[in-house]
């Protein structure tokens, strides 16, 4: 199995989605690293289209859940229902039983429902009435948040933010890309004609093979140094946990595989650090008042920590 399959998947998605090359590559990194993605951006930029196109390209199942304040945990995980025909309780699987789950506006539902995703995202399983059900492979959560409308929302707790491998922003298209969007969607919806170029079991195999990508001792020390600096820096209240360090290493392996290498470079880590680390730390209040964001802090940190020469 070759990681060139990932290039075919990205090309296939790009036949529907205009631009967003960097965001698509980051999603493929998260998929290969067996992680999940949090997309923070305003509505209408193609988040749902991206998730649907990716699911169709890998030949996997797709479910979308619109998170609302009245959504219950059982609406996500599923529930048992009594069957008069058999005299037993039958499990009705929830939308979490899928390959790609789009959790739309996840911050609009109550914390109890948000936390129902925790076991699924981390353990790849759900437990209903003391019985555990395994989720299919691959299992990939793409959650979205609208950073503008905050009234009536429930900010994700740090424990759940930490479950997302990457935080991604799509951004607005430039004028040329917008013209191409108008042309491409003028007469038809290209998503309806999109065909799979892979199978879910092939993606699961690539996830296993990604683990063999070499990570040298200097690169590991570089990751550890970045994490340690977040814990000791005067601007930070809570720094990166070891889960964040592991996530950065796994992401580096996935990016190296996507770019045709069997080893991780320090540049891979530098490119991914803002997306992997920024949502995992909490700055001190006085720094937030000054306008410092976690993204800006990570970029400043990358200038402070020496990059290994090999």
C-alpha positions, -999 to +999 in steps of 0.1 A: +000+000+000+014+034-010+005+067+005+000+080-030-036+070-025-039+101-003-030+123-033-057+107-054-082+113-025-072+150-023-074+154-061-108+139-060-121+162-033-105+192-051-127+184-081-156+195-060-141+220-035-124+250-049-091+261-033-087+251+004-056+231-005-039+237+029-071+228+048-076+197+028-041+186+035-046+192+072-077+171+071-058+143+054-031+146+081-057+142+108-073+112+090-039+094+086-030+101+122-063+086+133-073+119+149-102+144+147-105+180+134-122+211+148-130+237+122-136+273+134-150+296+108-181+315+097-209+297+079-210+292+042-173+284+035-178+248+025-173+229+057-202+204+050-192+201+014-156+193+024-168+166+049-192+150+024-166+150-004-140+134+018-164+107+030-175+099-005-139+099-018-128+072+007-159+052+000-171+056+036-204+063+053-212+099+063-235+113+090-242+149+099-256+161+133-268+197+138-260+203+174-288+222+192-295+230+229-322+202+231-299+175+217-295+145+240-265+121+244-287+093+230-292+113+199-255+108+193-246+074+206-279+056+200-303+038+224-321+006+232-357+001+222-380-027+233-392-050+205-426-066+210-418-091+183-387-106+200-394-095+236-359-081+239-343-047+237-327-039+203-299-014+199-307+015+175-273+029+164-269+066+166-252+088+139-218+081+156-218+047+139-202+060+107-168+066+091-171+104+089-192+123+114-198+160+109-207+176+143-221+209+131-219+238+155-208+216+184-207+245+208-245+251+205-254+220+226-252+214+263-219+200+279-236+167+287-242+160+250-208+174+240-192+149+265-211+120+249-186+123+220-156+120+243-156+082+246-163+078+209-134+101+199-109+087+222-118+050+226-135+044+193-165+029+210-198+038+226-214+023+258-252+021+260-268+005+291-235-011+301-230-027+267-201-015+245-202-012+208-171-007+186-171+020+160-162+014+124-127+021+111-118+047+101-138+069+125-132+106+118-150+135+135-151+169+119-166+193+143-174+230+135-177+261+156-190+296+146-165+320+162-188+350+156-222+341+172-214+333+208-248+341+224-265+309+237-234+287+231-215+264+254-178+267+250-160+233+247-142+224+279-105+219+278-109+181+281-129+179+249-108+204+230-078+182+238-095+153+219-092+172+186-059+166+169-060+197+148-078+230+147-083+243+112-097+275+096-109+275+060-109+313+053-126+332+025-118+324-011-099+350-032-117+366-061-103+341-086-115+311-065-149+327-060-154+330-098-144+294-102-170+284-075-197+303-095-187+286-127-184+251-112-218+252-094-236+272-121-255+243-137-249+213-115-237+201-081-204+182-087-207+164-054-235+143-069-211+129-095-182+123-072-171+087-071-149+069-045-112+064-052-105+044-021-121+020+004-124+025+042-103-006+049-075+010+027-076+041+049-074+019+081-044+001+066-027+035+059-033+046+094-015+015+107+014+020+082+018+056+092+031+045+126+063+031+108+073+067+097+106+074+114+109+101+140+145+109+149+157+116+184+164+153+176+129+158+163+114+141+194+135+164+215+123+194+195+087+184+202+095+180+239+112+214+240+082+231+225+059+215+250+082+223+280+084+259+269+046+263+270+046+250+305+072+274+318+064+305+298+052+335+318+023+342+294+008+307+298-016+295+325-018+259+314+007+244+289+006+215+265+000+180+279+018+149+267-012+141+246-005+173+227+032+162+222+020+128+209-005+144+186+022+166+172+045+136+165+016+116+149+007+146+128+043+150+117+044+113+106+012+118+086+025+149+069+057+132+060+038+103+045+016+127+025+047+143+011+064+110+001+089+107+029+095+079+054+109+103+081+097+134+098+115+168+094+116+196+119+099+217+092+069+193+094+066+200+131+069+238+126+042+238+100+018+217+121+025+232+156+000+261+154-028+237+143-020+210+169-010+231+199-029+264+199-062+250+212-045+229+239-031+258+260-046+285+281-030+319+282-031+341+313-060+366+315-037+396+313-022+383+280-057+378+266-067+413+276-036+426+257-050+408+226-025+379+224-040+348+209-029+312+213-021+311+176+002+341+178+018+327+210+027+294+193+042+313+163+063+334+187+073+302+205+086+286+173+110+316+170+123+310+205+129+273+205+160+262+185+153+240+155+175+208+153+199+207+124+189+171+115 
